[in-house]
Amino acid sequence: MSRSQFQKNNFRQDFNLSANLQPYSFVALNVNYSLRVNGGNGLGTGVSLLMGPLQLFLLADYIPMQYATVHMEGDEFLMFPNQKELSLKLGLNLIFGRHGHRNKPSLTL
């Protein structure tokens, strides 16, 4: 997908590549990569679980792509040297009428 934004004298171009997978009727997975011309690039992912009328989801955006090992006072841990943002979203949706009216016509003549 390509997105172009025009705002006053400013122009911004973004490109998105996304892959979706639904291995079961109640699980959906997504992985995406965003490329911004003259801007930041980012990897994102998401998972949603459908449990009856409830849909739980977890999304992450701007996942770090570079890692560095830091040694401090004998301890070793991972850092993200160029990380400026990370977005995590956790949510719950209520779904009404998911299957519609399959056996009942909407209009009768």
SULKA-V169281 format. One record per pair of residues at least 4 apart in sequence whose ideal C-beta (glycine too) atoms are under 8 Angstrom apart, sorted by the first residue. I is the first residue (numbers start at 1). J is the second residue. D is the distance in whole Angstrom. If there is no record, write none. Layout:
i:I j:J d:D
i:I j:J d:D
This chain:
i:1 j:15 d:7
i:1 j:16 d:4
i:1 j:17 d:8
i:1 j:18 d:7
i:2 j:13 d:7
i:2 j:14 d:7
i:2 j:15 d:5
i:2 j:16 d:8
i:3 j:13 d:7
i:3 j:14 d:5
i:3 j:15 d:8
i:3 j:16 d:7
i:4 j:11 d:7
i:4 j:12 d:7
i:4 j:13 d:5
i:4 j:14 d:8
i:5 j:10 d:8
i:5 j:11 d:7
i:5 j:12 d:4
i:5 j:13 d:8
i:5 j:14 d:8
i:6 j:10 d:8
i:6 j:11 d:6
i:7 j:11 d:8
i:7 j:12 d:8
i:12 j:36 d:7
i:12 j:37 d:7
i:12 j:38 d:8
i:12 j:39 d:7
i:13 j:36 d:7
i:13 j:37 d:4
i:14 j:34 d:6
i:14 j:35 d:7
i:14 j:36 d:5
i:14 j:37 d:8
i:14 j:39 d:8
i:15 j:34 d:7
i:15 j:35 d:5
i:15 j:36 d:8
i:15 j:37 d:8
i:16 j:32 d:6
i:16 j:33 d:7
i:16 j:34 d:5
i:16 j:35 d:8
i:17 j:32 d:7
i:17 j:33 d:5
i:17 j:35 d:8
i:18 j:30 d:7
i:18 j:31 d:7
i:18 j:32 d:4
i:18 j:33 d:8
i:19 j:30 d:7
i:19 j:31 d:5
i:19 j:32 d:7
i:20 j:28 d:7
i:20 j:29 d:7
i:20 j:30 d:5
i:21 j:28 d:7
i:21 j:29 d:5
i:21 j:30 d:8
i:22 j:27 d:7
i:22 j:28 d:5
i:22 j:29 d:7
i:23 j:27 d:6
i:23 j:29 d:7
i:25 j:50 d:7
i:26 j:49 d:6
i:26 j:50 d:4
i:26 j:51 d:7
i:27 j:47 d:7
i:27 j:48 d:7
i:27 j:49 d:6
i:27 j:50 d:8
i:28 j:47 d:7
i:28 j:48 d:5
i:28 j:50 d:8
i:29 j:45 d:8
i:29 j:46 d:7
i:29 j:47 d:6
i:30 j:44 d:8
i:30 j:45 d:6
i:30 j:46 d:4
i:30 j:47 d:8
i:31 j:43 d:8
i:31 j:44 d:7
i:31 j:45 d:5
i:32 j:43 d:7
i:32 j:44 d:5
i:32 j:45 d:7
i:33 j:41 d:7
i:33 j:42 d:7
i:33 j:43 d:5
i:33 j:44 d:7
i:34 j:41 d:6
i:34 j:42 d:5
i:34 j:44 d:7
i:35 j:41 d:5
i:36 j:40 d:6
i:36 j:41 d:6
i:40 j:62 d:7
i:40 j:84 d:7
i:40 j:85 d:8
i:41 j:65 d:8
i:42 j:61 d:6
i:42 j:62 d:4
i:42 j:63 d:7
i:43 j:62 d:8
i:43 j:63 d:4
i:43 j:65 d:6
i:44 j:59 d:7
i:44 j:60 d:6
i:44 j:61 d:4
i:44 j:62 d:7
i:44 j:63 d:7
i:45 j:59 d:7
i:45 j:60 d:5
i:45 j:63 d:7
i:46 j:57 d:6
i:46 j:58 d:7
i:46 j:59 d:4
i:46 j:60 d:7
i:47 j:57 d:7
i:47 j:58 d:5
i:48 j:55 d:6
i:48 j:56 d:7
i:48 j:57 d:4
i:48 j:58 d:8
i:49 j:55 d:7
i:49 j:56 d:5
i:49 j:57 d:8
i:50 j:54 d:8
i:50 j:55 d:5
i:50 j:95 d:8
i:51 j:55 d:8
i:51 j:56 d:7
i:53 j:94 d:6
i:53 j:95 d:5
i:53 j:96 d:7
i:53 j:98 d:8
i:54 j:92 d:6
i:54 j:93 d:7
i:54 j:94 d:7
i:54 j:95 d:7
i:55 j:92 d:7
i:55 j:93 d:4
i:55 j:94 d:8
i:55 j:95 d:6
i:56 j:90 d:8
i:56 j:91 d:7
i:56 j:92 d:6
i:57 j:89 d:8
i:57 j:90 d:7
i:57 j:91 d:5
i:57 j:92 d:8
i:57 j:93 d:7
i:58 j:88 d:8
i:58 j:89 d:7
i:58 j:90 d:5
i:59 j:87 d:8
i:59 j:88 d:7
i:59 j:89 d:4
i:59 j:90 d:8
i:60 j:86 d:7
i:60 j:87 d:7
i:60 j:88 d:5
i:60 j:89 d:8
i:61 j:86 d:8
i:61 j:87 d:4
i:61 j:89 d:8
i:62 j:83 d:8
i:62 j:84 d:8
i:62 j:85 d:5
i:62 j:86 d:5
i:62 j:87 d:6
i:63 j:86 d:7
i:64 j:80 d:4
i:64 j:82 d:8
i:64 j:83 d:5
i:64 j:86 d:7
i:66 j:80 d:7
i:66 j:81 d:6
i:66 j:82 d:6
i:67 j:78 d:5
i:67 j:79 d:7
i:67 j:80 d:6
i:68 j:78 d:7
i:68 j:79 d:5
i:68 j:80 d:8
i:68 j:81 d:5
i:69 j:76 d:6
i:69 j:77 d:8
i:69 j:78 d:6
i:69 j:79 d:8
i:70 j:76 d:7
i:70 j:77 d:6
i:70 j:78 d:7
i:70 j:79 d:5
i:71 j:75 d:7
i:71 j:76 d:5
i:72 j:77 d:8
i:101 j:105 d:8
i:101 j:106 d:6
